[in-house]
Amino acid sequence: MITSLRTLCFQVHILDLKRQLETETSRHVNTKELLKNAQKETAVLKQQLNNTEAQLASQSSQRAPGKGNMFFYMEFMLMM
């Protein structure tokens, strides 16, 4: 009787551990997917920043004398 009770407790414990493992595995997969998406978004934002900086540098070298940086920045922001 005691042996079968111990066996039953052990089996219940194993089932509980199995459920925990399945839950953690699912969370891990979701976290990996979120990380992958965040890395893609970061790459896109970096490219946009590089493009914007290149545009600013190009326009800065072409601006008319007498225009200040603030005016140029406001002009650029209105174009976006």
C-alpha positions in Angstrom: 0.0 0.0 0.0 2.7 2.5 1.0 4.8 1.6 -2.1 1.8 2.2 -4.4 1.1 5.5 -2.7 4.7 6.6 -3.2 4.6 5.5 -6.8 1.4 7.5 -7.3 3.0 10.6 -5.7 6.0 10.2 -7.9 3.9 9.9 -11.0 1.9 13.0 -10.1 5.2 14.8 -9.5 6.5 13.7 -12.9 3.3 14.9 -14.6 3.6 18.3 -12.9 7.2 18.6 -14.0 6.2 17.7 -17.5 3.6 20.4 -17.6 6.1 22.9 -16.2 8.6 22.0 -18.9 5.9 22.3 -21.7 5.0 25.8 -20.3 8.6 27.0 -20.1 9.3 25.6 -23.6 6.4 27.5 -25.0 7.5 30.7 -23.3 11.0 30.2 -24.6 9.8 29.8 -28.2 7.6 32.9 -27.8 10.5 34.9 -26.3 12.8 33.8 -29.2 10.2 35.0 -31.7 9.8 38.4 -29.9 13.6 38.8 -29.9 13.9 38.0 -33.6 11.2 40.5 -34.4 12.8 43.2 -32.2 16.2 42.5 -34.0 14.5 43.0 -37.3 12.9 46.2 -36.2 16.2 47.5 -34.8 17.8 46.8 -38.2 15.1 48.7 -40.0 15.4 51.7 -37.6 19.2 51.7 -37.9 18.8 51.8 -41.7 16.3 54.6 -41.5 18.6 56.6 -39.2 21.5 56.1 -41.6 19.4 57.2 -44.5 18.2 60.3 -42.6 21.7 61.2 -41.5 22.9 60.8 -45.1 20.0 63.1 -46.3 20.9 65.7 -43.7 24.5 65.6 -44.6 23.7 66.0 -48.2 21.3 68.8 -47.7 23.6 70.5 -45.2 26.4 70.7 -47.8 23.9 72.2 -50.3 22.2 74.8 -48.1 22.3 78.4 -48.9 24.7 80.7 -46.9 23.0 82.4 -44.0 20.6 79.7 -43.1 21.1 78.4 -39.6 21.1 74.8 -38.5 17.7 75.2 -36.7 16.0 76.5 -39.9 17.5 73.6 -41.9 16.3 71.1 -39.3 12.8 72.5 -39.3 12.8 72.5 -43.1 13.9 68.8 -43.1 11.3 67.8 -40.6 8.5 69.4 -42.7 9.5 67.2 -45.6 9.0 64.0 -43.7 
